[in-house]
Amino acid sequence: MKKKIALLLAALLLVTGTAFAAGSFQNRLKYGPLQTYDNMVFDYSIGVYSGFYMLSDEYTAEMMAGYGEGEDADEIYDLRVWISSDYAYQLEVQVKEKTYASFEEEIARAPEYYDIIKDGYAEENQLKQLHEGIVRDLPTGRMLEMATSYVLDGASIISVYYDYYADDCEYIVALLAVNKSYEEAQALLDEVAQTMIISHGEQYV
C-alpha cells in the first residue's frame, strides 16, 4: 500500500516566491500564536498558527477522494488542511489506515520511500528524497520524519512529514513549503508537531 501526501494545492500555494525568516520567534511574529485544534472523533489535538486557515470540509472531502484512487491506496479516515496567510505553507493532518503492520517496519522501509512514490512525479519535477528517515522523540511518542523536494511550475517545493502509529491508525502531520529551505520547513513542522497529543491509545509498534 502506498502513503499519499498532497503534491500541492497549486492554486493556493504557487502565488508566493518570497522567502521568510525561519524559527519559532519569526514564525509566531508572522503567523500568530499556536492555537489548539481538537479533533474529538479521532482523539488528537494539535497547535496550529492563528494565521493558518482551515480548508472547508467540502474541499478536504475532494482531496480524500483523490487519495483513495488506485487499488493499492490506503484508506484515509480523516483529513484536515490549513493554508498559511501568505500561501507559503500547507499543513495537513491525516488519520489513515496503517501503511505497514508496525511502526518498526515503517522505519525499516523508509529508505525505499523514493521508489514507492516516484511514479507519481514526472522527470521535470526533479524529485529527491532528502534523507532516509529520522526518528524523532516528541511529547506524544516517537515519530518518523520523511522529507522530499521537487519542482512544480518553476517553484521549489519541500514536502516534510511526521508519521506516528497508534492502535489501528496511522497519524501523519505533513507540511508543504513553497520556495523554502528544508531547514525552514522542518523547523516549522517540528514546532507544530511538538504540540500534538494523541489519546487514541498506546503507540502501535
C-alpha positions in Angstrom: 0.0 0.0 0.0 1.1 3.5 -0.7 1.1 6.5 1.5 -0.2 9.6 -0.2 0.7 13.2 0.6 -0.8 16.0 -1.4 1.5 17.0 -4.3 0.3 20.6 -4.0 -2.7 22.8 -3.9 -1.4 24.7 -6.8 -3.9 27.5 -7.0 -3.3 28.4 -3.4 0.4 27.8 -3.0 2.1 28.8 -6.2 1.4 32.5 -5.8 4.3 33.2 -3.5 8.0 33.5 -4.2 9.1 35.4 -1.1 11.5 33.9 1.4 10.6 34.5 5.1 12.8 34.0 8.2 12.7 30.6 10.0 12.5 29.8 13.6 9.9 29.8 16.3 10.0 33.5 17.1 9.8 34.6 13.5 7.1 32.2 12.7 4.9 33.4 15.6 5.6 37.0 14.6 4.4 36.3 11.1 1.7 33.8 11.7 0.5 34.5 15.2 0.4 32.2 18.2 -0.3 28.5 18.1 -3.9 27.8 18.8 -5.2 24.3 19.8 -7.3 22.4 17.3 -9.1 19.5 18.9 -10.4 16.5 16.9 -12.8 14.7 19.2 -13.6 12.0 16.7 -10.0 10.8 16.3 -8.8 11.8 19.7 -6.0 14.2 18.9 -5.1 17.8 19.4 -2.5 20.0 17.7 -1.4 23.6 17.8 -1.9 25.5 14.6 -0.8 29.1 13.9 -3.7 31.5 14.1 -2.6 32.9 10.7 -3.2 29.5 9.1 -6.7 29.0 7.7 -8.5 25.6 7.6 -9.9 24.5 4.3 -13.6 23.6 4.1 -14.9 20.1 4.7 -16.1 20.0 1.0 -12.6 20.7 -0.3 -10.9 18.2 2.0 -13.5 15.6 1.0 -12.4 16.0 -2.6 -8.8 15.6 -1.5 -9.6 12.5 0.4 -11.4 11.1 -2.6 -8.2 11.7 -4.7 -6.1 10.0 -2.1 -8.3 6.9 -2.3 -7.7 6.4 -6.0 -5.8 3.3 -7.1 -6.0 -0.3 -6.0 -3.1 0.0 -3.5 -4.2 3.3 -1.9 -4.5 3.3 1.9 -7.9 4.3 3.3 -8.0 7.8 4.7 -10.2 8.1 7.7 -9.9 11.9 8.3 -8.1 14.8 6.7 -7.6 18.4 7.9 -5.7 21.0 5.9 -4.6 24.5 6.7 -3.0 27.2 4.5 -0.8 30.0 5.7 -1.9 33.6 5.2 0.9 34.2 2.7 0.2 30.9 0.9 3.8 29.7 1.6 2.8 26.7 3.6 0.2 23.9 3.6 -0.2 22.0 6.8 -2.1 18.7 6.7 -3.1 16.1 9.4 -4.2 12.7 8.1 -5.6 9.8 10.1 -5.4 6.7 7.9 -5.1 3.0 7.6 -1.6 1.8 8.6 0.8 1.5 5.7 2.7 -1.3 7.3 2.0 -3.8 10.1 4.1 -1.9 12.6 6.0 1.3 13.2 9.3 -0.6 13.1 8.5 -1.8 9.6 7.7 1.8 8.6 11.1 2.9 9.8 12.8 0.0 8.1 11.1 0.7 4.8 11.9 4.5 4.9 14.9 4.3 2.6 12.6 2.9 -0.1 10.3 5.9 0.0 11.6 7.4 -3.2 11.0 4.2 -5.2 7.4 4.0 -3.7 6.3 7.5 -4.7 8.4 8.3 -7.8 5.8 7.1 -10.3 3.6 10.0 -9.2 6.1 12.5 -10.5 7.4 13.5 -13.9 11.1 13.7 -14.7 10.9 17.5 -14.8 9.7 17.5 -11.2 13.2 16.6 -10.2 12.0 14.5 -7.2 14.6 14.0 -4.5 14.4 12.1 -1.2 16.3 14.4 1.3 17.1 11.7 3.9 16.3 8.1 4.6 14.1 8.7 7.6 14.8 10.4 11.0 13.1 9.1 14.2 12.2 12.0 16.4 11.2 11.8 20.1 8.2 14.1 20.6 5.9 14.5 23.6 3.3 12.1 22.1 5.9 9.5 21.3 8.3 8.5 18.5 7.6 9.9 15.1 9.3 9.1 11.8 10.3 12.1 9.7 10.4 11.9 5.9 11.3 14.7 3.5 11.4 15.2 -0.2 11.9 18.1 -2.6 10.6 18.7 -6.1 10.0 21.4 -8.7 6.5 22.4 -9.8 5.8 25.1 -12.4 9.1 26.7 -11.6 8.6 26.7 -7.8 10.8 24.8 -5.4 8.7 22.6 -3.1 9.7 20.9 0.1 7.4 18.2 1.5 8.2 17.0 5.0 6.0 14.9 7.3 6.0 13.2 10.7 4.5 9.7 11.0 3.0 8.1 14.1 1.3 4.7 14.7 -1.3 4.3 17.5 -3.7 1.4 17.9 -5.2 0.7 14.4 -4.5 4.2 13.0 -1.6 6.0 11.4 -1.3 9.7 12.0 0.6 11.9 9.6 1.4 15.6 10.2 2.7 17.0 6.9 3.9 20.3 5.6 4.3 21.6 2.0 6.6 24.7 1.7 7.0 26.8 -1.4 10.4 28.3 -2.1 11.7 27.5 1.3 14.7 25.5 2.5 14.3 22.1 4.1 15.6 23.6 7.4 12.8 26.3 7.4 10.1 23.8 6.6 11.3 21.2 9.1 11.6 23.7 11.9 8.1 25.0 11.4 6.6 21.5 11.2 8.5 20.4 14.3 7.2 23.3 16.3 3.6 22.3 15.4 4.2 18.6 15.9 5.7 19.2 19.4 2.2 20.3 20.5 0.4 17.2 19.2 -1.4 15.0 21.7 -2.9 11.7 20.6 -5.1 10.0 23.2 -6.3 7.2 20.9 -4.3 4.6 22.7 -0.8 3.3 23.1 1.7 3.6 20.3 1.4 0.6 18.0 4.8 -0.9 17.4 
